[in-house]
Amino acid sequence: MTLPRLFQPFSFKSVTARNPIVVSPMCQYQSVDGSPTDWHFVHMGRYAVGGAGIVFYEETAVEDRGRKTHACAGLYRDDQIPEFKRLADLVRGLGSVPAIQLGHSGGRASERGPLFGRQALVNTDDADDAWQAVSSSATPIKEGSPIPREMSLKDIQDVVEAFAVAARRSLAAGFEILEIHGAHGYLIQQFLSPLINKRADAYGGDLKGRMRFALEITEAVRAAWPQDRPFFFRISTLDGQGGYWSLEDSVALAKELKALGVDCIDCSSGGLTGPSTMPLIPRIQGYHVPYARRIKDETGMMTMAPGNITEAGQAERILQSGDVDLIGMARELMYNADWPVHAAKALDVPDYLELFPPEYTFRLKARAEQAGMSINGEAARLPVNATEFM
């Protein structure tokens, strides 16, 4: 039997994942001084147990000032490496590929998290804990937000180097895939967007100037990250309502990223809004897939598209169509971390229970046998040594 594309191993460079289901980065606001806590081990572990092929850690700041909140993740000190390594080892030991996304919040820094309305710290009782945000220009991200400090050329050089150093730390921690976060209104997008970037130097002006920062970061990370390990870049293929960044801009950026050694474009959207006539992006099923297909067709690159992918058949059709190479998922997996196992059953994958660790598989096969159930038309049978686990 030929397995569905959704459950065929995905191999690229030195990395092989058991399937092309990717747990997209999801910020948890549970870090302490940037480092993982028990929450992250449970959060990451449940997705690996559930059968996903690749599990991303959340967006991880390359500088302490690059975090959105005091509870955001960051990998900006060598003494953090052992805890990140424990996390990567856990994910790998449960059968998934550990991946990390590196980013910098820029002008979106120094705030409370989403559970507190993303209030700027300067406007709260915690104002003493606020810090100065930096950005491409002294342009607030939204009306009423604190004004960030425009980055000097030295600041730019420091951030580029911080990305490279964080990439080396990520390698030491055992992550096998690295992604740069250039979307969702964070620092890289703050340089890309004419809505925020008002610079008059080589890092502003036309599209070439506004892409310069992103490309310098990419070049520095590519030099620090091994050539035999996959290298991703997340972009907002389109701005949100009223923005200025178009799909044509994304294609142009992707071509430059490909030339610098990026392997896969992770296609998202939104982050910056403004006064233009750009409409709201409709949140239909798989709404990023057409954007990913356009980029794939025009660049020849691998693509990934998260965004309201919820059904097994839907995900399989997307892969069969060739629109994307990897299925990104976030909130659906948060709702049901065992989605890959249930999807495999829905697609008639033999021995779908094998996606679970053996400590789960033998008991669930026993459950099926006791209930007289079958797995894909064959009676579920206990392994010979199953009683050793009881």
Phi, psi and omega per residue, in radians:
M1 nan 2.328 3.052
T2 -1.459 2.196 -3.124
L3 -1.216 2.613 2.996
P4 -1.013 2.645 3.130
R5 -0.964 -0.603 -3.098
L6 -1.107 -0.321 -3.112
F7 -2.200 0.362 2.938
Q8 -1.539 2.521 3.094
P9 -0.999 2.500 3.112
F10 -1.949 2.037 -3.106
S11 -2.048 2.333 3.048
F12 -2.663 2.211 -3.064
K13 0.967 -2.270 -3.062
S14 -1.558 0.045 -3.013
V15 -1.891 2.329 3.008
T16 -2.197 2.131 3.062
A17 -1.776 2.640 -3.081
R18 -1.203 -0.347 3.068
N19 -2.837 2.929 -3.101
P20 -1.562 0.404 3.076
I21 -1.498 2.107 -3.054
V22 -2.003 2.223 2.997
V23 -1.425 1.910 -3.109
S24 -1.190 2.709 3.112
P25 -1.074 2.346 3.125
M26 -2.335 1.941 -3.118
C27 -1.106 2.315 -3.057
Q28 -1.911 -0.312 3.121
Y29 0.968 0.766 -3.126
Q30 -2.262 0.190 -3.106
S31 -1.388 2.734 3.034
V32 -2.106 2.039 -3.057
D33 0.916 0.623 3.108
G34 1.529 -0.287 -2.996
S35 -1.605 2.746 3.131
P36 -1.126 2.680 3.045
T37 -2.164 -3.124 3.117
D38 -0.960 -0.607 3.130
W39 -0.952 -0.764 -3.072
H40 -1.192 -0.576 3.121
F41 -1.180 -0.659 3.067
V42 -1.217 -0.816 -3.102
H43 -1.008 -0.882 -3.123
M44 -1.256 -0.701 -3.068
G45 -1.099 -0.641 -3.083
R46 -1.172 -0.535 3.110
Y47 -1.292 -0.650 3.092
A48 -1.186 -0.723 3.074
V49 -1.053 -0.642 -3.083
G50 -1.320 -0.090 2.986
G51 1.813 0.112 3.116
A52 -1.135 2.602 -3.109
G53 -1.354 -0.753 -3.092
I54 -2.263 2.319 -3.132
V55 -2.141 2.002 3.100
F56 -1.518 2.399 2.880
Y57 -1.260 2.867 -3.092
E58 -1.220 2.946 3.080
E59 -0.917 2.205 -2.961
T60 -2.138 2.064 -3.040
A61 -1.255 2.519 -3.131
V62 -1.584 -0.165 3.037
E63 -2.403 2.704 3.099
D64 -1.131 -0.620 3.114
R65 -1.277 -0.165 3.130
G66 -1.541 0.008 3.063
R67 -1.392 2.642 3.067
K68 -1.304 -0.745 -3.106
T69 -2.321 2.968 3.072
H70 -1.156 -0.320 -3.105
A71 -1.727 0.177 -3.141
C72 -1.483 2.747 -3.138
A73 -1.300 2.595 3.050
G74 -2.789 2.528 3.106
L75 -2.186 1.387 -3.019
Y76 -2.206 0.232 3.063
R77 -2.459 2.545 3.119
D78 -1.127 -0.550 -3.084
D79 -1.245 -0.106 3.072
Q80 -1.461 -0.331 -3.009
I81 -0.972 -0.774 -3.094
P82 -1.027 -0.708 -3.137
E83 -1.207 -0.682 3.055
F84 -1.132 -0.616 3.120
K85 -1.162 -0.695 3.088
R86 -1.029 -0.694 -3.132
L87 -1.190 -0.806 3.120
A88 -1.085 -0.698 3.128
D89 -1.130 -0.648 3.102
L90 -1.072 -0.863 -3.114
V91 -1.067 -0.790 -3.134
R92 -1.125 -0.711 -3.134
G93 -1.133 -0.386 3.116
L94 -1.656 0.112 2.996
G95 1.768 0.012 -3.141
S96 -1.865 2.860 3.097
V97 -1.605 2.137 3.122
P98 -1.386 2.318 -3.115
A99 -2.321 2.752 -3.124
I100 -2.394 2.536 3.087
Q101 -1.997 2.190 3.141
L102 -1.812 2.421 -3.114
G103 -2.718 -3.046 3.128
H104 -2.703 2.234 -3.045
S105 -1.350 -0.374 -3.138
G106 1.008 -2.177 -3.097
G107 -1.224 -0.115 3.088
R108 -1.622 0.249 -3.116
A109 -1.433 2.981 3.017
S110 1.065 0.992 3.114
E111 -2.400 3.026 2.941
R112 -1.518 2.841 -3.095
G113 -1.333 -3.137 -3.068
P114 -1.110 -0.471 3.116
L115 -1.227 -0.204 3.127
F116 -2.100 0.465 3.046
G117 1.262 0.244 -3.134
R118 0.928 0.645 3.106
Q119 -1.144 2.450 3.014
A120 -1.151 2.370 -3.089
L121 -1.032 -0.545 -3.112
V122 -1.146 -0.301 -3.114
N123 -1.789 0.271 -3.082
T124 -2.195 3.129 3.067
D125 -1.190 -0.230 -3.139
D126 -1.690 0.445 -3.074
A127 -1.005 -0.520 3.139
D128 -1.157 -0.318 -3.136
D129 -1.664 0.085 -3.122
A130 -1.312 2.750 3.047
W131 -2.379 2.856 -3.089
Q132 -1.351 2.080 3.063
A133 -1.392 2.688 3.090
V134 -2.162 2.720 -3.138
S135 -2.732 -3.124 3.113
S136 -1.077 -0.650 -3.139
S137 -2.506 2.950 3.111
A138 -1.418 1.020 -3.093
T139 -2.062 2.092 3.117
P140 -1.133 2.581 -3.110
I141 -1.156 -0.614 3.105
K142 -2.620 2.881 -3.107
E143 -1.039 2.266 3.140
G144 1.603 -0.187 3.110
S145 -1.311 2.654 3.068
P146 -1.045 2.623 3.135
I147 -1.443 2.109 3.115
P148 -1.308 2.849 3.065
R149 -1.507 2.307 3.082
E150 -1.126 2.301 -3.085
M151 -1.248 2.360 3.019
S152 -1.380 2.989 3.066
L153 -1.075 -0.589 3.087
K154 -1.163 -0.727 3.078
D155 -1.022 -0.774 -3.140
I156 -1.062 -0.819 3.116
Q157 -1.055 -0.720 -3.129
D158 -1.107 -0.723 -3.120
V159 -1.225 -0.711 3.078
V160 -1.008 -0.789 3.125
E161 -1.159 -0.652 3.129
A162 -1.081 -0.652 3.067
F163 -1.100 -0.750 -3.131
A164 -1.130 -0.762 -3.141
V165 -1.140 -0.716 3.106
A166 -1.113 -0.600 3.076
A167 -1.113 -0.726 3.115
R168 -1.158 -0.662 3.087
R169 -1.151 -0.669 3.117
S170 -1.086 -0.690 3.086
L171 -1.117 -0.791 3.125
A172 -1.093 -0.513 3.139
A173 -1.401 -0.140 3.047
G174 1.665 0.191 3.062
F175 -1.270 2.516 -3.032
E176 -1.852 -0.289 3.083
I177 -2.307 2.433 3.126
L178 -2.192 2.427 3.098
E179 -2.258 2.419 2.982
I180 -1.622 2.334 3.124
H181 -1.620 1.848 3.131
G182 -2.001 0.475 -3.011
A183 -2.206 -2.995 2.916
H184 1.015 0.487 3.047
G185 1.390 0.182 3.122
Y186 -1.459 -3.035 -2.885
L187 -0.956 -0.806 -3.107
I188 -1.072 -0.736 3.112
Q189 -1.208 -0.486 3.081
Q190 -1.137 -0.471 3.010
F191 -1.413 -0.654 -3.093
L192 -1.191 -0.570 -2.971
S193 -1.532 2.253 3.034
P194 -1.202 -0.243 3.087
L195 -1.173 -0.618 -3.108
I196 -1.848 -0.715 -3.030
N197 -1.415 1.881 3.129
K198 -1.983 0.338 -3.056
R199 -1.161 2.649 3.109
A200 -1.912 0.107 -3.124
D201 -1.771 -2.817 -3.057
A202 -1.196 -0.192 -3.128
Y203 -1.757 0.202 3.131
G204 -2.389 -2.895 3.089
G205 1.479 -2.121 -3.076
D206 -1.330 3.119 -3.074
L207 -1.033 -0.696 3.140
K208 -1.048 -0.781 3.129
G209 -1.158 -0.733 -3.111
R210 -1.216 -0.415 3.092
M211 -1.435 -0.254 -2.995
R212 -0.967 -0.799 -3.119
F213 -1.070 -0.836 3.131
A214 -1.038 -0.715 -3.090
L215 -1.268 -0.606 3.087
E216 -1.181 -0.678 3.056
I217 -1.087 -0.805 -3.133
T218 -1.039 -0.779 -3.140
E219 -1.102 -0.723 -3.140
A220 -1.170 -0.721 -3.142
V221 -1.224 -0.695 3.118
R222 -1.031 -0.637 3.127
A223 -1.242 -0.482 -3.105
A224 -1.583 -0.405 -3.059
W225 -1.724 2.305 -3.062
P226 -0.987 2.488 -3.120
Q227 -1.120 -0.426 -3.080
D228 -1.567 0.132 3.101
R229 -2.017 2.427 -3.086
P230 -1.064 2.519 -3.069
F231 -2.284 2.010 -3.080
F232 -1.906 2.827 3.031
F233 -2.471 2.170 3.106
R234 -1.630 2.284 3.085
I235 -2.190 2.699 2.889
S236 -1.538 1.813 -3.058
T237 -1.079 -0.492 3.045
L238 -2.461 2.554 2.997
D239 -1.203 2.964 2.999
G240 -1.312 -3.014 -3.093
Q241 -0.965 2.244 3.104
G242 1.453 0.096 -3.113
G243 -1.406 -2.990 -3.080
Y244 -2.244 -0.094 -3.084
W245 -1.597 2.192 -3.041
S246 -1.909 2.976 3.077
L247 -1.119 -0.603 3.082
E248 -1.095 -0.691 3.065
D249 -1.080 -0.707 -3.129
S250 -1.145 -0.695 3.094
V251 -1.083 -0.771 3.130
A252 -1.078 -0.756 3.111
L253 -1.117 -0.767 -3.113
A254 -1.054 -0.667 3.118
K255 -1.104 -0.697 3.107
E256 -1.194 -0.687 3.122
L257 -1.133 -0.699 3.100
K258 -1.041 -0.751 -3.126
A259 -1.091 -0.423 -3.135
L260 -1.645 0.003 3.034
G261 1.837 0.182 3.036
V262 -1.256 2.389 -3.058
D263 -1.664 -0.561 -3.003
C264 -2.517 2.377 3.044
I265 -1.747 2.105 3.092
D266 -1.574 1.929 -2.934
C267 -1.679 1.892 3.057
S268 -2.093 -2.759 3.126
S269 -2.837 2.953 3.017
G270 1.402 3.103 3.088
G271 2.228 -0.678 -3.115
L272 -2.251 2.348 3.134
T273 -2.214 2.715 -3.106
G274 -2.817 -2.713 -3.017
P275 -1.641 0.144 -3.091
S276 -1.320 3.107 3.130
T277 -1.569 0.129 3.125
M278 -1.051 2.232 -3.058
P279 -1.407 2.942 3.013
L280 -1.129 2.403 3.117
I281 -1.350 2.098 -3.085
P282 -1.198 2.332 -3.107
R283 -1.566 1.075 3.106
I284 -1.500 3.061 3.121
Q285 -1.044 2.209 3.084
G286 1.054 0.726 -2.946
Y287 -1.192 -0.269 3.083
H288 -1.588 -0.182 -3.041
V289 -1.052 -0.794 3.122
P290 -1.059 -0.603 3.115
Y291 -1.179 -0.716 3.121
A292 -1.115 -0.677 3.138
R293 -1.130 -0.705 3.126
R294 -1.072 -0.779 -3.140
I295 -1.154 -0.730 3.116
K296 -1.078 -0.780 -3.118
D297 -1.119 -0.651 -3.033
E298 -1.583 -0.223 -3.125
T299 -2.108 -0.379 -3.050
G300 1.333 0.196 -3.112
M301 -1.506 2.797 2.936
M302 -1.206 2.594 3.080
T303 -2.346 2.742 3.037
M304 -2.336 2.527 -3.112
A305 -2.446 1.851 2.931
P306 -1.411 3.037 3.035
G307 2.115 1.533 3.021
N308 1.027 0.762 2.942
I309 -1.760 2.004 -2.962
T310 -2.257 -0.324 -3.033
E311 -2.012 2.542 -3.122
A312 -1.048 -0.845 -3.124
G313 -1.093 -0.668 3.098
Q314 -1.059 -0.848 -3.140
A315 -1.089 -0.705 3.132
E316 -1.140 -0.723 3.125
R317 -1.118 -0.663 3.124
I318 -1.084 -0.765 3.126
L319 -1.199 -0.740 -3.125
Q320 -1.101 -0.551 -3.127
S321 -1.273 -0.303 -3.094
G322 1.405 0.187 -3.118
D323 -1.145 -0.690 3.130
V324 -2.409 2.911 3.096
D325 -1.801 -0.433 -3.090
L326 -2.329 2.481 3.124
I327 -1.727 1.942 3.085
G328 -1.550 2.377 3.139
M329 -2.452 2.561 3.125
A330 -2.392 -1.417 -3.011
R331 -1.135 -0.544 3.099
E332 -1.136 -0.642 3.091
L333 -1.301 -0.536 3.050
M334 -1.096 -0.672 3.112
Y335 -1.262 -0.649 -3.090
N336 -2.521 1.576 -3.068
A337 -1.154 -0.345 3.115
D338 -1.599 0.275 -3.126
W339 -0.872 -0.752 3.140
P340 -1.006 -0.686 3.137
V341 -1.152 -0.799 -3.139
H342 -1.154 -0.621 3.094
A343 -1.153 -0.697 3.115
A344 -1.096 -0.702 3.088
K345 -1.115 -0.752 -3.130
A346 -1.095 -0.519 -3.128
L347 -1.681 0.231 3.053
D348 1.068 0.696 3.062
V349 -1.339 2.176 3.099
P350 -1.053 2.490 3.092
D351 0.912 0.775 -3.130
Y352 -1.045 -0.435 3.132
L353 -1.183 -0.281 3.126
E354 -1.184 -0.209 3.050
L355 -1.169 -0.453 3.062
F356 -1.308 2.781 2.971
P357 -1.081 2.706 -3.077
P358 -1.013 -0.496 3.125
E359 -1.109 -0.450 3.060
Y360 -1.602 -0.730 -2.994
T361 -1.017 -0.823 -3.032
F362 -1.154 -0.616 -3.136
R363 -1.265 -0.667 -3.130
L364 -1.252 -0.559 3.026
K365 -1.183 -0.650 3.084
A366 -1.126 -0.706 3.092
R367 -1.041 -0.768 3.140
A368 -1.126 -0.717 -3.128
E369 -1.163 -0.724 -3.132
Q370 -1.132 -0.549 -3.129
A371 -1.546 0.010 -3.118
G372 1.249 0.374 -3.120
M373 -1.390 2.905 3.033
S374 -2.215 2.720 3.078
I375 -1.997 1.898 -3.119
N376 0.968 0.745 3.030
G377 1.516 -0.115 3.132
E378 -1.963 2.470 3.129
A379 -1.046 2.335 3.090
A380 -1.234 2.262 -3.086
R381 -2.171 2.467 3.094
L382 -1.238 2.545 2.985
P383 -1.144 2.700 -3.069
V384 -0.972 -0.673 -3.052
N385 -1.715 0.379 -3.035
A386 -1.077 -0.583 -3.086
T387 -1.127 -0.320 3.132
E388 -1.147 -0.366 -3.108
F389 -1.628 -0.147 -3.024
M390 -1.510 nan nan
